[in-house]
């Protein structure tokens, strides 16, 4: 219960099985234990992005960049979500 890496691994396993709510819950547990850890917010953001929950994804990509400013993928997706024209295409 208190091992952040175990929660991260379990989150990845749930994500691979398509159990995204459980995956997010496990990633969230790891963030409680390691709030400044890189990539965890990115993992959550990626799930939200795939689900077209773009506002939630955008917030998580931003949180990822606070903890890990060198995450080029998070920056890439954040720029897409901030571009109004691209976002309209995604929302279709």
trRosetta pair geometry for C-beta under 8 A, 3 or more apart (Angstrom, degrees):
i j d omega theta_ij theta_ji phi_ij phi_ji
2 33 6.6 140 -167 -107 60 136
3 6 3.9 64 92 5 112 115
3 7 7.0 168 93 -12 61 82
3 33 7.9 105 157 163 8 173
4 7 5.6 -56 -153 36 38 111
4 8 6.3 39 151 -20 70 104
4 29 7.8 -173 -120 120 61 77
4 30 4.3 97 -159 -145 82 81
4 33 4.1 -153 -73 90 105 130
4 34 4.6 62 -137 -10 164 117
4 37 7.0 170 164 -48 145 159
5 8 5.5 -50 -147 36 36 114
5 9 6.3 36 154 -18 67 105
5 30 7.6 100 -60 -126 19 121
6 9 5.8 -54 -146 38 30 110
6 10 6.2 29 154 -17 64 108
7 10 5.7 -54 -143 40 30 111
7 11 6.2 39 153 -25 63 105
7 26 4.7 -177 -172 -177 76 80
7 27 7.1 157 144 -85 99 21
7 29 4.4 -138 -139 89 147 109
7 30 3.9 -172 91 -59 122 91
7 33 7.3 139 21 22 143 131
8 11 5.5 -52 -151 32 30 116
8 12 6.6 30 152 -17 63 102
8 26 7.3 171 -78 140 17 102
8 27 6.8 63 -111 -109 58 65
8 30 4.8 75 -56 -95 80 163
8 40 6.7 -93 -105 -101 105 98
8 43 7.8 142 -147 5 85 167
9 12 5.7 -52 -152 34 33 111
9 13 6.5 35 150 -20 65 104
10 13 5.5 -51 -148 35 35 114
10 14 6.4 35 154 -16 67 104
10 26 4.5 -142 95 -143 101 151
11 14 5.9 -55 -147 38 29 108
11 15 6.2 32 153 -21 64 108
11 22 8.0 -169 -118 125 53 67
11 23 4.7 88 -163 -161 68 67
11 24 7.5 103 -140 -58 107 13
11 25 7.9 -169 -102 68 91 52
11 26 3.6 -161 -69 91 82 115
11 27 4.3 97 -130 -53 155 78
11 30 6.9 -80 -18 -4 138 130
11 43 6.5 76 134 139 132 146
12 15 5.5 -54 -146 36 31 114
12 16 6.3 33 155 -21 65 105
12 23 7.4 96 -63 -138 14 107
12 43 7.6 -78 -79 -145 76 140
13 16 5.8 -54 -150 34 30 111
13 17 6.5 20 153 -10 63 110
13 23 8.0 -171 68 -100 49 90
14 17 5.7 -64 -149 44 33 107
14 19 4.2 -84 -168 78 87 104
14 20 7.3 151 136 -88 99 18
14 22 4.1 -136 -149 97 147 104
14 23 3.8 -165 94 -68 110 76
14 26 6.2 146 14 8 137 135
15 18 7.7 47 -180 -69 31 19
15 19 7.4 -91 -66 61 23 62
15 20 6.4 56 -115 -105 65 63
15 23 4.0 91 -60 -122 78 153
15 43 7.3 -101 -63 -176 159 105
15 47 6.6 -109 -121 -85 110 114
19 22 4.3 -3 139 34 112 118
19 23 6.1 137 95 -27 70 89
20 23 5.2 -51 -142 35 37 117
20 24 6.2 38 159 -20 69 101
20 47 5.0 151 -154 -161 112 122
20 50 7.9 -149 -107 78 146 121
20 51 6.8 155 139 -57 167 128
21 24 5.9 -51 -149 35 30 109
21 25 6.5 32 151 -20 62 106
22 25 5.5 -53 -148 35 34 115
22 26 6.5 32 154 -18 66 104
23 26 6.0 -59 -153 36 30 107
23 27 6.4 27 152 -16 66 107
23 43 7.7 -123 159 152 108 110
23 47 6.3 171 95 -90 127 150
24 27 5.7 -56 -146 39 33 110
24 28 6.1 37 153 -23 66 105
24 44 5.6 85 -128 -127 84 92
24 47 6.0 -139 -69 83 99 159
25 28 5.6 -53 -148 34 29 114
25 29 6.6 34 151 -22 62 101
26 29 5.6 -47 -151 30 35 114
26 30 6.7 34 151 -17 64 101
27 30 5.7 -54 -154 35 36 111
27 31 6.6 38 148 -21 66 103
27 40 5.4 158 -168 -168 95 89
27 43 5.4 -158 -116 92 144 121
27 44 5.1 -174 110 -64 149 97
28 31 5.5 -53 -151 33 36 113
28 32 6.9 44 150 -26 64 96
28 44 7.4 83 -61 -92 75 138
29 32 5.7 -45 -157 23 36 114
29 33 7.0 21 151 -6 63 106
30 33 5.8 -63 -155 44 38 105
30 34 5.9 -23 164 37 75 103
30 37 6.9 -65 144 51 101 153
30 40 5.6 -150 97 -124 117 139
31 34 6.6 -78 -124 71 28 64
31 35 5.7 61 176 -109 72 51
31 37 7.0 -133 -108 40 58 108
31 40 5.3 173 -73 128 90 145
31 41 7.3 82 -99 -63 131 77
32 35 7.1 13 -134 -68 15 84
34 37 3.7 45 132 -35 118 123
34 40 7.2 139 88 -22 106 151
36 67 5.2 170 -165 -128 59 107
37 40 5.1 58 92 -8 109 123
37 67 6.8 16 79 177 23 147
38 42 7.7 17 170 -2 67 120
38 64 7.2 74 -152 -160 65 78
38 67 5.3 -175 -89 127 61 107
38 68 3.6 87 -127 -69 110 133
38 71 6.8 175 -164 -58 110 122
39 42 5.0 -58 -149 39 44 120
39 43 6.3 50 154 -27 74 97
39 64 7.3 59 -94 -140 18 110
39 68 6.8 48 -40 -16 57 165
39 71 7.4 169 -82 -104 62 135
40 43 5.8 -48 -153 27 33 112
40 44 6.8 28 151 -12 63 103
40 64 8.0 -173 64 -103 51 88
41 44 5.7 -54 -150 39 38 110
41 45 6.0 41 150 -23 69 107
41 60 4.7 -172 -180 -171 86 81
41 61 7.4 171 136 -82 104 18
41 63 4.2 -141 -147 97 156 106
41 64 4.0 -157 88 -67 112 78
41 67 6.6 134 14 26 129 131
41 74 7.9 49 101 -119 99 139
42 45 5.5 -54 -144 37 31 114
42 46 6.3 36 155 -25 65 103
42 60 7.2 161 -86 144 21 101
42 61 7.1 62 -111 -111 64 59
42 64 4.3 88 -59 -119 79 149
42 68 7.6 -48 -34 56 122 137
42 71 6.1 -134 -77 -172 138 153
42 73 7.0 72 -154 90 131 111
42 74 5.2 -94 -105 -76 105 112
43 46 5.8 -51 -150 29 29 113
43 47 7.0 30 152 -17 60 101
44 47 5.9 -54 -158 32 35 111
44 48 6.6 30 150 -13 67 106
44 60 4.8 -136 94 -143 101 150
45 48 5.7 -58 -149 41 34 110
45 49 6.0 39 152 -25 68 106
45 56 7.8 -171 -119 127 58 71
45 57 4.7 93 -163 -155 74 66
45 58 7.8 131 -141 -35 109 12
45 59 7.9 -162 -101 73 98 54
45 60 3.4 -166 -72 98 90 117
45 61 4.6 122 -151 -55 157 70
45 63 7.9 -178 -55 48 119 97
45 64 6.3 -77 -6 -21 142 131
45 74 6.9 76 70 -125 158 92
45 77 7.0 133 142 103 124 147
46 49 5.5 -50 -144 34 31 116
46 50 6.4 32 156 -18 63 104
46 57 7.6 100 -64 -135 14 106
46 77 7.9 -125 -92 -80 67 172
47 50 5.9 -56 -151 36 30 110
47 51 6.4 18 153 -9 64 112
48 51 5.7 -65 -147 46 32 107
48 53 4.3 -85 -163 75 86 105
48 54 7.4 153 142 -84 99 19
48 56 4.2 -133 -147 98 147 106
48 57 3.8 -167 101 -67 110 79
48 60 6.3 134 24 18 139 137
49 52 7.6 30 179 -77 32 29
49 53 7.7 -84 -60 56 21 66
49 54 7.0 59 -116 -104 59 61
49 57 4.1 107 -65 -130 73 149
49 77 6.2 -52 -102 -164 152 136
49 81 8.0 -102 -111 -68 101 123
52 90 7.0 174 -126 152 92 93
52 91 6.8 121 -165 -118 115 54
53 56 4.4 -3 136 35 110 119
53 57 6.0 133 91 -25 70 92
54 57 5.3 -53 -139 39 36 115
54 58 6.0 42 159 -26 68 103
54 81 5.5 172 -172 -134 104 111
54 87 6.5 116 178 -147 162 105
54 90 6.8 106 -82 111 137 134
54 91 7.1 -68 -11 -79 143 94
55 58 5.7 -50 -147 31 29 113
55 59 6.8 29 154 -17 61 103
56 59 5.9 -54 -153 34 33 110
56 60 6.5 25 153 -13 65 108
57 60 5.9 -64 -151 41 31 107
57 61 6.2 31 154 -20 69 106
57 77 7.2 -91 156 152 115 125
57 81 6.5 -168 97 -88 107 151
58 61 5.8 -52 -145 35 30 110
58 62 6.4 31 155 -18 63 106
58 78 6.5 104 -141 -128 70 72
58 81 4.5 -161 -89 135 103 151
58 82 7.4 123 -135 -60 122 73
59 62 5.7 -57 -153 37 30 112
59 63 6.4 31 150 -19 65 105
60 63 5.4 -49 -144 36 37 113
60 64 6.3 44 152 -24 65 100
61 64 5.5 -49 -151 31 33 117
61 65 6.6 31 152 -18 64 103
61 74 4.7 166 -155 -166 83 86
61 75 7.8 163 173 -67 110 24
61 77 5.4 -142 -109 90 147 107
61 78 4.3 -173 128 -70 135 96
61 81 7.1 150 33 22 149 142
62 65 5.8 -56 -152 35 33 109
62 66 6.8 40 149 -25 64 99
62 78 6.4 117 -66 -120 67 132
63 66 5.6 -46 -154 25 37 115
63 67 6.8 20 154 -4 65 106
64 67 6.1 -69 -155 46 32 100
64 68 5.7 -40 171 47 72 103
64 71 5.5 -65 146 61 111 158
64 74 4.3 -139 97 -124 133 155
65 68 6.7 -80 -116 72 26 60
65 69 5.6 58 -174 -109 72 52
65 71 6.3 -126 -92 52 63 106
65 74 5.4 -168 -58 117 86 130
65 75 6.3 98 -98 -73 125 78
65 78 6.9 -23 -31 -30 139 159
66 69 7.6 23 -122 -66 10 79
68 71 4.4 61 115 -29 110 112
68 74 7.2 106 85 16 104 149
71 74 4.0 38 114 15 118 116
71 75 6.6 152 96 -15 66 86
72 75 5.5 -56 -148 40 36 113
72 76 6.1 44 152 -27 68 104
73 76 5.5 -49 -147 31 32 116
73 77 6.5 24 158 -11 65 104
74 77 6.1 -58 -148 41 30 104
74 78 6.1 32 153 -21 65 111
75 78 5.6 -56 -143 38 29 114
75 79 6.4 32 157 -21 64 104
76 79 6.0 -58 -155 33 26 109
76 80 6.8 26 149 -18 62 105
77 80 5.5 -50 -151 33 38 115
77 81 6.3 32 154 -15 68 106
78 81 5.8 -57 -147 40 32 108
78 82 6.2 26 155 -16 66 111
79 82 5.8 -59 -142 41 30 108
79 83 6.4 33 156 -26 64 105
80 83 5.9 -58 -152 29 29 111
80 86 5.1 -110 -161 128 71 144
80 87 7.3 133 148 -69 67 71
80 90 7.3 92 154 -47 111 142
81 86 7.8 -89 -70 96 18 111
81 87 5.9 71 -150 -91 43 110
81 90 7.9 -50 -100 38 64 162
82 87 7.8 174 46 -45 6 125
83 86 4.0 47 93 22 117 113
83 87 6.2 166 84 -19 59 87
84 87 5.6 -57 -144 36 28 114
84 88 6.6 36 156 -25 63 101
85 88 5.8 -48 -155 26 32 113
85 89 7.0 31 149 -16 61 102
86 89 5.7 -54 -158 33 38 113
86 90 6.5 37 148 -19 69 105
87 90 5.5 -52 -148 36 37 113
87 91 6.2 34 155 -21 67 108
88 91 5.9 -59 -147 36 29 110
88 92 7.2 43 152 -37 60 95
89 92 6.1 -45 -165 8 34 115
